[in-house]
């Protein structure tokens, strides 16, 4: 799960080999507008995976700035 610092679940990610599927909650096709923090976490995970915790643990090391 993708979580905020307070524990709220923002979405989920499934990974298999080189494929990742992100399901962002409370967002339509305009994810950056509907869920800006979750979309930023998702993009950071894609572009800088070494900077984030294991997604299966359910949290990230980024602080929310929205």
N, CA, C and O atoms as a Maestro MAE file, in Angstrom:
{
 s_m_m2io_version
 :::
 2.0.0
}

f_m_ct {
 s_m_title
 :::
 protein
 m_atom[264] {
  # First column is atom index #
  i_m_mmod_type
  r_m_x_coord
  r_m_y_coord
  r_m_z_coord
  i_m_residue_number
  s_m_chain_name
  s_m_pdb_residue_name
  s_m_pdb_atom_name
  i_m_atomic_number
  :::
  1 25 0.836 -1.186 0.000 1 A "UNK " " N  " 7
  2 3 0.000 0.000 0.000 1 A "UNK " " CA " 6
  3 2 0.880 1.248 0.000 1 A "UNK " " C  " 6
  4 15 1.990 1.250 0.531 1 A "UNK " " O  " 8
  5 25 0.366 2.280 -0.595 2 A "UNK " " N  " 7
  6 3 1.010 3.593 -0.543 2 A "UNK " " CA " 6
  7 2 0.302 4.344 0.574 2 A "UNK " " C  " 6
  8 15 -0.919 4.501 0.546 2 A "UNK " " O  " 8
  9 25 1.063 4.806 1.553 3 A "UNK " " N  " 7
  10 3 0.458 5.445 2.724 3 A "UNK " " CA " 6
  11 2 1.005 6.847 2.952 3 A "UNK " " C  " 6
  12 15 2.139 7.168 2.595 3 A "UNK " " O  " 8
  13 25 0.152 7.669 3.564 4 A "UNK " " N  " 7
  14 3 0.593 8.968 4.061 4 A "UNK " " CA " 6
  15 2 1.334 8.736 5.371 4 A "UNK " " C  " 6
  16 15 1.320 7.630 5.911 4 A "UNK " " O  " 8
  17 25 1.972 9.770 5.873 5 A "UNK " " N  " 7
  18 3 2.679 9.662 7.148 5 A "UNK " " CA " 6
  19 2 1.738 9.317 8.296 5 A "UNK " " C  " 6
  20 15 2.152 8.680 9.264 5 A "UNK " " O  " 8
  21 25 0.465 9.736 8.197 6 A "UNK " " N  " 7
  22 3 -0.495 9.456 9.267 6 A "UNK " " CA " 6
  23 2 -1.144 8.078 9.132 6 A "UNK " " C  " 6
  24 15 -1.990 7.716 9.950 6 A "UNK " " O  " 8
  25 25 -0.762 7.308 8.116 7 A "UNK " " N  " 7
  26 3 -1.260 5.951 7.963 7 A "UNK " " CA " 6
  27 2 -2.396 5.777 6.978 7 A "UNK " " C  " 6
  28 15 -2.762 4.643 6.668 7 A "UNK " " O  " 8
  29 25 -2.973 6.869 6.471 8 A "UNK " " N  " 7
  30 3 -4.046 6.745 5.486 8 A "UNK " " CA " 6
  31 2 -3.531 6.063 4.226 8 A "UNK " " C  " 6
  32 15 -2.445 6.379 3.740 8 A "UNK " " O  " 8
  33 25 -4.306 5.137 3.705 9 A "UNK " " N  " 7
  34 3 -3.926 4.439 2.480 9 A "UNK " " CA " 6
  35 2 -4.315 5.292 1.279 9 A "UNK " " C  " 6
  36 15 -5.470 5.694 1.138 9 A "UNK " " O  " 8
  37 25 -3.345 5.563 0.419 10 A "UNK " " N  " 7
  38 3 -3.571 6.364 -0.783 10 A "UNK " " CA " 6
  39 2 -3.704 5.512 -2.035 10 A "UNK " " C  " 6
  40 15 -4.288 5.951 -3.026 10 A "UNK " " O  " 8
  41 25 -3.172 4.311 -1.998 11 A "UNK " " N  " 7
  42 3 -3.227 3.445 -3.170 11 A "UNK " " CA " 6
  43 2 -2.461 2.160 -2.930 11 A "UNK " " C  " 6
  44 15 -1.997 1.875 -1.826 11 A "UNK " " O  " 8
  45 25 -2.344 1.396 -4.006 12 A "UNK " " N  " 7
  46 3 -1.688 0.097 -3.929 12 A "UNK " " CA " 6
  47 2 -0.776 -0.081 -5.134 12 A "UNK " " C  " 6
  48 15 -0.953 0.566 -6.167 12 A "UNK " " O  " 8
  49 25 0.190 -0.956 -4.988 13 A "UNK " " N  " 7
  50 3 1.077 -1.282 -6.104 13 A "UNK " " CA " 6
  51 2 1.296 -2.788 -6.115 13 A "UNK " " C  " 6
  52 15 1.486 -3.416 -5.073 13 A "UNK " " O  " 8
  53 25 1.265 -3.347 -7.312 14 A "UNK " " N  " 7
  54 3 1.586 -4.761 -7.526 14 A "UNK " " CA " 6
  55 2 2.780 -4.807 -8.456 14 A "UNK " " C  " 6
  56 15 2.820 -4.093 -9.458 14 A "UNK " " O  " 8
  57 25 3.751 -5.642 -8.132 15 A "UNK " " N  " 7
  58 3 4.944 -5.760 -8.970 15 A "UNK " " CA " 6
  59 2 5.170 -7.211 -9.357 15 A "UNK " " C  " 6
  60 15 4.963 -8.128 -8.562 15 A "UNK " " O  " 8
  61 25 5.599 -7.395 -10.592 16 A "UNK " " N  " 7
  62 3 6.015 -8.704 -11.080 16 A "UNK " " CA " 6
  63 2 7.136 -8.481 -12.078 16 A "UNK " " C  " 6
  64 15 6.924 -7.918 -13.152 16 A "UNK " " O  " 8
  65 25 8.312 -8.920 -11.720 17 A "UNK " " N  " 7
  66 3 9.512 -8.719 -12.536 17 A "UNK " " CA " 6
  67 2 9.674 -7.234 -12.846 17 A "UNK " " C  " 6
  68 15 9.823 -6.436 -11.920 17 A "UNK " " O  " 8
  69 25 9.649 -6.840 -14.117 18 A "UNK " " N  " 7
  70 3 9.847 -5.435 -14.493 18 A "UNK " " CA " 6
  71 2 8.537 -4.672 -14.678 18 A "UNK " " C  " 6
  72 15 8.546 -3.545 -15.172 18 A "UNK " " O  " 8
  73 25 7.419 -5.269 -14.292 19 A "UNK " " N  " 7
  74 3 6.118 -4.629 -14.472 19 A "UNK " " CA " 6
  75 2 5.570 -4.182 -13.125 19 A "UNK " " C  " 6
  76 15 5.600 -4.939 -12.154 19 A "UNK " " O  " 8
  77 25 5.072 -2.954 -13.067 20 A "UNK " " N  " 7
  78 3 4.436 -2.437 -11.853 20 A "UNK " " CA " 6
  79 2 3.071 -1.874 -12.216 20 A "UNK " " C  " 6
  80 15 2.930 -1.169 -13.215 20 A "UNK " " O  " 8
  81 25 2.067 -2.187 -11.405 21 A "UNK " " N  " 7
  82 3 0.715 -1.677 -11.589 21 A "UNK " " CA " 6
  83 2 0.359 -0.853 -10.361 21 A "UNK " " C  " 6
  84 15 0.362 -1.369 -9.244 21 A "UNK " " O  " 8
  85 25 0.053 0.418 -10.561 22 A "UNK " " N  " 7
  86 3 -0.301 1.317 -9.466 22 A "UNK " " CA " 6
  87 2 -1.794 1.593 -9.507 22 A "UNK " " C  " 6
  88 15 -2.345 1.921 -10.558 22 A "UNK " " O  " 8
  89 25 -2.445 1.459 -8.362 23 A "UNK " " N  " 7
  90 3 -3.869 1.742 -8.226 23 A "UNK " " CA " 6
  91 2 -3.977 2.850 -7.186 23 A "UNK " " C  " 6
  92 15 -3.828 2.606 -5.989 23 A "UNK " " O  " 8
  93 25 -4.236 4.066 -7.653 24 A "UNK " " N  " 7
  94 3 -4.324 5.228 -6.777 24 A "UNK " " CA " 6
  95 2 -5.790 5.452 -6.420 24 A "UNK " " C  " 6
  96 15 -6.631 5.618 -7.303 24 A "UNK " " O  " 8
  97 25 -6.090 5.458 -5.129 25 A "UNK " " N  " 7
  98 3 -7.463 5.630 -4.662 25 A "UNK " " CA " 6
  99 2 -7.911 7.083 -4.805 25 A "UNK " " C  " 6
  100 15 -7.096 8.005 -4.762 25 A "UNK " " O  " 8
  101 25 -9.205 7.269 -4.976 26 A "UNK " " N  " 7
  102 3 -9.820 8.599 -5.076 26 A "UNK " " CA " 6
  103 2 -9.234 9.432 -6.205 26 A "UNK " " C  " 6
  104 15 -9.092 10.648 -6.075 26 A "UNK " " O  " 8
  105 25 -8.895 8.783 -7.308 27 A "UNK " " N  " 7
  106 3 -8.348 9.499 -8.458 27 A "UNK " " CA " 6
  107 2 -8.914 8.909 -9.742 27 A "UNK " " C  " 6
  108 15 -9.061 7.695 -9.880 27 A "UNK " " O  " 8
  109 25 -9.222 9.788 -10.663 28 A "UNK " " N  " 7
  110 3 -9.659 9.359 -11.986 28 A "UNK " " CA " 6
  111 2 -8.467 9.312 -12.926 28 A "UNK " " C  " 6
  112 15 -7.352 8.995 -12.513 28 A "UNK " " O  " 8
  113 25 -8.708 9.630 -14.195 29 A "UNK " " N  " 7
  114 3 -7.615 9.577 -15.161 29 A "UNK " " CA " 6
  115 2 -6.647 10.747 -15.007 29 A "UNK " " C  " 6
  116 15 -5.565 10.731 -15.595 29 A "UNK " " O  " 8
  117 25 -7.014 11.753 -14.233 30 A "UNK " " N  " 7
  118 3 -6.127 12.892 -13.967 30 A "UNK " " CA " 6
  119 2 -5.529 12.755 -12.565 30 A "UNK " " C  " 6
  120 15 -5.779 13.582 -11.688 30 A "UNK " " O  " 8
  121 25 -4.752 11.720 -12.373 31 A "UNK " " N  " 7
  122 3 -4.200 11.410 -11.053 31 A "UNK " " CA " 6
  123 2 -3.446 12.589 -10.443 31 A "UNK " " C  " 6
  124 15 -3.646 12.865 -9.260 31 A "UNK " " O  " 8
  125 25 -2.587 13.305 -11.183 32 A "UNK " " N  " 7
  126 3 -1.875 14.423 -10.554 32 A "UNK " " CA " 6
  127 2 -2.804 15.505 -9.991 32 A "UNK " " C  " 6
  128 15 -2.468 16.153 -8.999 32 A "UNK " " O  " 8
  129 25 -3.957 15.701 -10.611 33 A "UNK " " N  " 7
  130 3 -4.916 16.686 -10.096 33 A "UNK " " CA " 6
  131 2 -5.730 16.130 -8.937 33 A "UNK " " C  " 6
  132 15 -5.998 16.835 -7.964 33 A "UNK " " O  " 8
  133 25 -6.122 14.866 -9.043 34 A "UNK " " N  " 7
  134 3 -6.992 14.255 -8.040 34 A "UNK " " CA " 6
  135 2 -6.247 13.812 -6.787 34 A "UNK " " C  " 6
  136 15 -6.782 13.907 -5.682 34 A "UNK " " O  " 8
  137 25 -5.035 13.335 -6.946 35 A "UNK " " N  " 7
  138 3 -4.254 12.818 -5.817 35 A "UNK " " CA " 6
  139 2 -2.783 13.201 -6.007 35 A "UNK " " C  " 6
  140 15 -1.958 12.348 -6.332 35 A "UNK " " O  " 8
  141 25 -2.457 14.475 -5.806 36 A "UNK " " N  " 7
  142 3 -1.098 14.938 -6.112 36 A "UNK " " CA " 6
  143 2 -0.001 14.262 -5.300 36 A "UNK " " C  " 6
  144 15 1.058 13.948 -5.845 36 A "UNK " " O  " 8
  145 25 -0.226 14.034 -4.023 37 A "UNK " " N  " 7
  146 3 0.814 13.401 -3.209 37 A "UNK " " CA " 6
  147 2 1.052 11.962 -3.651 37 A "UNK " " C  " 6
  148 15 2.198 11.536 -3.799 37 A "UNK " " O  " 8
  149 25 -0.018 11.221 -3.861 38 A "UNK " " N  " 7
  150 3 0.121 9.828 -4.295 38 A "UNK " " CA " 6
  151 2 0.790 9.743 -5.661 38 A "UNK " " C  " 6
  152 15 1.603 8.849 -5.897 38 A "UNK " " O  " 8
  153 25 0.459 10.659 -6.558 39 A "UNK " " N  " 7
  154 3 1.092 10.622 -7.880 39 A "UNK " " CA " 6
  155 2 2.574 10.958 -7.786 39 A "UNK " " C  " 6
  156 15 3.383 10.395 -8.523 39 A "UNK " " O  " 8
  157 25 2.936 11.864 -6.895 40 A "UNK " " N  " 7
  158 3 4.350 12.196 -6.709 40 A "UNK " " CA " 6
  159 2 5.116 11.007 -6.136 40 A "UNK " " C  " 6
  160 15 6.236 10.724 -6.561 40 A "UNK " " O  " 8
  161 25 4.519 10.319 -5.179 41 A "UNK " " N  " 7
  162 3 5.152 9.131 -4.608 41 A "UNK " " CA " 6
  163 2 5.328 8.062 -5.685 41 A "UNK " " C  " 6
  164 15 6.371 7.413 -5.760 41 A "UNK " " O  " 8
  165 25 4.296 7.881 -6.520 42 A "UNK " " N  " 7
  166 3 4.366 6.895 -7.593 42 A "UNK " " CA " 6
  167 2 5.476 7.245 -8.584 42 A "UNK " " C  " 6
  168 15 6.268 6.380 -8.957 42 A "UNK " " O  " 8
  169 25 5.539 8.495 -9.008 43 A "UNK " " N  " 7
  170 3 6.581 8.900 -9.955 43 A "UNK " " CA " 6
  171 2 7.972 8.789 -9.352 43 A "UNK " " C  " 6
  172 15 8.918 8.404 -10.040 43 A "UNK " " O  " 8
  173 25 8.104 9.121 -8.081 44 A "UNK " " N  " 7
  174 3 9.403 8.955 -7.421 44 A "UNK " " CA " 6
  175 2 9.801 7.488 -7.347 44 A "UNK " " C  " 6
  176 15 10.977 7.156 -7.493 44 A "UNK " " O  " 8
  177 25 8.837 6.617 -7.125 45 A "UNK " " N  " 7
  178 3 9.134 5.183 -7.075 45 A "UNK " " CA " 6
  179 2 9.588 4.669 -8.435 45 A "UNK " " C  " 6
  180 15 10.435 3.780 -8.517 45 A "UNK " " O  " 8
  181 25 9.027 5.227 -9.495 46 A "UNK " " N  " 7
  182 3 9.393 4.798 -10.847 46 A "UNK " " CA " 6
  183 2 10.760 5.351 -11.241 46 A "UNK " " C  " 6
  184 15 11.585 4.634 -11.807 46 A "UNK " " O  " 8
  185 25 10.995 6.619 -10.944 47 A "UNK " " N  " 7
  186 3 12.226 7.261 -11.407 47 A "UNK " " CA " 6
  187 2 13.401 7.111 -10.451 47 A "UNK " " C  " 6
  188 15 14.554 7.150 -10.881 47 A "UNK " " O  " 8
  189 25 13.126 6.940 -9.156 48 A "UNK " " N  " 7
  190 3 14.193 6.817 -8.152 48 A "UNK " " CA " 6
  191 2 13.865 5.705 -7.155 48 A "UNK " " C  " 6
  192 15 13.671 5.983 -5.972 48 A "UNK " " O  " 8
  193 25 13.801 4.471 -7.602 49 A "UNK " " N  " 7
  194 3 13.384 3.387 -6.693 49 A "UNK " " CA " 6
  195 2 14.333 3.182 -5.519 49 A "UNK " " C  " 6
  196 15 13.921 2.663 -4.481 49 A "UNK " " O  " 8
  197 25 15.581 3.576 -5.660 50 A "UNK " " N  " 7
  198 3 16.543 3.382 -4.574 50 A "UNK " " CA " 6
  199 2 16.279 4.311 -3.390 50 A "UNK " " C  " 6
  200 15 16.794 4.067 -2.298 50 A "UNK " " O  " 8
  201 25 15.490 5.368 -3.579 51 A "UNK " " N  " 7
  202 3 15.231 6.332 -2.511 51 A "UNK " " CA " 6
  203 2 14.000 5.995 -1.680 51 A "UNK " " C  " 6
  204 15 13.735 6.663 -0.680 51 A "UNK " " O  " 8
  205 25 13.254 4.988 -2.067 52 A "UNK " " N  " 7
  206 3 12.026 4.646 -1.356 52 A "UNK " " CA " 6
  207 2 12.150 3.289 -0.694 52 A "UNK " " C  " 6
  208 15 12.907 2.426 -1.140 52 A "UNK " " O  " 8
  209 25 11.391 3.115 0.379 53 A "UNK " " N  " 7
  210 3 11.330 1.814 1.037 53 A "UNK " " CA " 6
  211 2 10.662 0.808 0.111 53 A "UNK " " C  " 6
  212 15 10.081 1.178 -0.909 53 A "UNK " " O  " 8
  213 25 10.747 -0.431 0.466 54 A "UNK " " N  " 7
  214 3 10.051 -1.491 -0.258 54 A "UNK " " CA " 6
  215 2 8.551 -1.202 -0.217 54 A "UNK " " C  " 6
  216 15 7.974 -1.051 0.860 54 A "UNK " " O  " 8
  217 25 7.929 -1.126 -1.379 55 A "UNK " " N  " 7
  218 3 6.505 -0.793 -1.453 55 A "UNK " " CA " 6
  219 2 5.639 -1.812 -0.732 55 A "UNK " " C  " 6
  220 15 4.550 -1.478 -0.267 55 A "UNK " " O  " 8
  221 25 6.105 -3.044 -0.633 56 A "UNK " " N  " 7
  222 3 5.302 -4.057 0.046 56 A "UNK " " CA " 6
  223 2 5.196 -3.778 1.536 56 A "UNK " " C  " 6
  224 15 4.301 -4.303 2.198 56 A "UNK " " O  " 8
  225 25 6.094 -2.960 2.076 57 A "UNK " " N  " 7
  226 3 6.016 -2.631 3.498 57 A "UNK " " CA " 6
  227 2 4.932 -1.601 3.775 57 A "UNK " " C  " 6
  228 15 4.500 -1.447 4.918 57 A "UNK " " O  " 8
  229 25 4.486 -0.892 2.734 58 A "UNK " " N  " 7
  230 3 3.345 -0.006 2.882 58 A "UNK " " CA " 6
  231 2 3.653 1.429 3.240 58 A "UNK " " C  " 6
  232 15 2.742 2.164 3.623 58 A "UNK " " O  " 8
  233 25 4.894 1.858 3.133 59 A "UNK " " N  " 7
  234 3 5.149 3.256 3.449 59 A "UNK " " CA " 6
  235 2 6.271 3.797 2.587 59 A "UNK " " C  " 6
  236 15 6.974 3.049 1.907 59 A "UNK " " O  " 8
  237 25 6.417 5.050 2.624 60 A "UNK " " N  " 7
  238 3 7.498 5.669 1.861 60 A "UNK " " CA " 6
  239 2 8.247 6.627 2.772 60 A "UNK " " C  " 6
  240 15 7.779 6.953 3.863 60 A "UNK " " O  " 8
  241 25 9.416 7.077 2.319 61 A "UNK " " N  " 7
  242 3 10.227 7.944 3.168 61 A "UNK " " CA " 6
  243 2 10.077 9.419 2.816 61 A "UNK " " C  " 6
  244 15 10.899 10.240 3.222 61 A "UNK " " O  " 8
  245 25 9.062 9.752 2.083 62 A "UNK " " N  " 7
  246 3 8.828 11.146 1.702 62 A "UNK " " CA " 6
  247 2 7.851 11.788 2.677 62 A "UNK " " C  " 6
  248 15 6.937 11.128 3.172 62 A "UNK " " O  " 8
  249 25 8.042 13.059 2.948 63 A "UNK " " N  " 7
  250 3 7.113 13.810 3.783 63 A "UNK " " CA " 6
  251 2 6.105 14.506 2.885 63 A "UNK " " C  " 6
  252 15 6.461 15.007 1.818 63 A "UNK " " O  " 8
  253 25 4.871 14.538 3.306 64 A "UNK " " N  " 7
  254 3 3.825 15.176 2.521 64 A "UNK " " CA " 6
  255 2 4.000 16.685 2.560 64 A "UNK " " C  " 6
  256 15 4.202 17.267 3.626 64 A "UNK " " O  " 8
  257 25 3.923 17.320 1.389 65 A "UNK " " N  " 7
  258 3 4.070 18.772 1.328 65 A "UNK " " CA " 6
  259 2 2.880 19.433 0.658 65 A "UNK " " C  " 6
  260 15 2.942 20.615 0.320 65 A "UNK " " O  " 8
  261 25 1.780 18.683 0.457 66 A "UNK " " N  " 7
  262 3 0.577 19.249 -0.182 66 A "UNK " " CA " 6
  263 2 -0.194 20.100 0.798 66 A "UNK " " C  " 6
  264 15 -1.232 20.660 0.447 66 A "UNK " " O  " 8
  :::
 }
 m_bond[263] {
  # First column is bond index #
  i_m_from
  i_m_to
  i_m_order
  :::
  1 1 2 1
  2 2 3 1
  3 3 4 2
  4 3 5 1
  5 5 6 1
  6 6 7 1
  7 7 8 2
  8 7 9 1
  9 9 10 1
  10 10 11 1
  11 11 12 2
  12 11 13 1
  13 13 14 1
  14 14 15 1
  15 15 16 2
  16 15 17 1
  17 17 18 1
  18 18 19 1
  19 19 20 2
  20 19 21 1
  21 21 22 1
  22 22 23 1
  23 23 24 2
  24 23 25 1
  25 25 26 1
  26 26 27 1
  27 27 28 2
  28 27 29 1
  29 29 30 1
  30 30 31 1
  31 31 32 2
  32 31 33 1
  33 33 34 1
  34 34 35 1
  35 35 36 2
  36 35 37 1
  37 37 38 1
  38 38 39 1
  39 39 40 2
  40 39 41 1
  41 41 42 1
  42 42 43 1
  43 43 44 2
  44 43 45 1
  45 45 46 1
  46 46 47 1
  47 47 48 2
  48 47 49 1
  49 49 50 1
  50 50 51 1
  51 51 52 2
  52 51 53 1
  53 53 54 1
  54 54 55 1
  55 55 56 2
  56 55 57 1
  57 57 58 1
  58 58 59 1
  59 59 60 2
  60 59 61 1
  61 61 62 1
  62 62 63 1
  63 63 64 2
  64 63 65 1
  65 65 66 1
  66 66 67 1
  67 67 68 2
  68 67 69 1
  69 69 70 1
  70 70 71 1
  71 71 72 2
  72 71 73 1
  73 73 74 1
  74 74 75 1
  75 75 76 2
  76 75 77 1
  77 77 78 1
  78 78 79 1
  79 79 80 2
  80 79 81 1
  81 81 82 1
  82 82 83 1
  83 83 84 2
  84 83 85 1
  85 85 86 1
  86 86 87 1
  87 87 88 2
  88 87 89 1
  89 89 90 1
  90 90 91 1
  91 91 92 2
  92 91 93 1
  93 93 94 1
  94 94 95 1
  95 95 96 2
  96 95 97 1
  97 97 98 1
  98 98 99 1
  99 99 100 2
  100 99 101 1
  101 101 102 1
  102 102 103 1
  103 103 104 2
  104 103 105 1
  105 105 106 1
  106 106 107 1
  107 107 108 2
  108 107 109 1
  109 109 110 1
  110 110 111 1
  111 111 112 2
  112 111 113 1
  113 113 114 1
  114 114 115 1
  115 115 116 2
  116 115 117 1
  117 117 118 1
  118 118 119 1
  119 119 120 2
  120 119 121 1
  121 121 122 1
  122 122 123 1
  123 123 124 2
  124 123 125 1
  125 125 126 1
  126 126 127 1
  127 127 128 2
  128 127 129 1
  129 129 130 1
  130 130 131 1
  131 131 132 2
  132 131 133 1
  133 133 134 1
  134 134 135 1
  135 135 136 2
  136 135 137 1
  137 137 138 1
  138 138 139 1
  139 139 140 2
  140 139 141 1
  141 141 142 1
  142 142 143 1
  143 143 144 2
  144 143 145 1
  145 145 146 1
  146 146 147 1
  147 147 148 2
  148 147 149 1
  149 149 150 1
  150 150 151 1
  151 151 152 2
  152 151 153 1
  153 153 154 1
  154 154 155 1
  155 155 156 2
  156 155 157 1
  157 157 158 1
  158 158 159 1
  159 159 160 2
  160 159 161 1
  161 161 162 1
  162 162 163 1
  163 163 164 2
  164 163 165 1
  165 165 166 1
  166 166 167 1
  167 167 168 2
  168 167 169 1
  169 169 170 1
  170 170 171 1
  171 171 172 2
  172 171 173 1
  173 173 174 1
  174 174 175 1
  175 175 176 2
  176 175 177 1
  177 177 178 1
  178 178 179 1
  179 179 180 2
  180 179 181 1
  181 181 182 1
  182 182 183 1
  183 183 184 2
  184 183 185 1
  185 185 186 1
  186 186 187 1
  187 187 188 2
  188 187 189 1
  189 189 190 1
  190 190 191 1
  191 191 192 2
  192 191 193 1
  193 193 194 1
  194 194 195 1
  195 195 196 2
  196 195 197 1
  197 197 198 1
  198 198 199 1
  199 199 200 2
  200 199 201 1
  201 201 202 1
  202 202 203 1
  203 203 204 2
  204 203 205 1
  205 205 206 1
  206 206 207 1
  207 207 208 2
  208 207 209 1
  209 209 210 1
  210 210 211 1
  211 211 212 2
  212 211 213 1
  213 213 214 1
  214 214 215 1
  215 215 216 2
  216 215 217 1
  217 217 218 1
  218 218 219 1
  219 219 220 2
  220 219 221 1
  221 221 222 1
  222 222 223 1
  223 223 224 2
  224 223 225 1
  225 225 226 1
  226 226 227 1
  227 227 228 2
  228 227 229 1
  229 229 230 1
  230 230 231 1
  231 231 232 2
  232 231 233 1
  233 233 234 1
  234 234 235 1
  235 235 236 2
  236 235 237 1
  237 237 238 1
  238 238 239 1
  239 239 240 2
  240 239 241 1
  241 241 242 1
  242 242 243 1
  243 243 244 2
  244 243 245 1
  245 245 246 1
  246 246 247 1
  247 247 248 2
  248 247 249 1
  249 249 250 1
  250 250 251 1
  251 251 252 2
  252 251 253 1
  253 253 254 1
  254 254 255 1
  255 255 256 2
  256 255 257 1
  257 257 258 1
  258 258 259 1
  259 259 260 2
  260 259 261 1
  261 261 262 1
  262 262 263 1
  263 263 264 2
  :::
 }
}
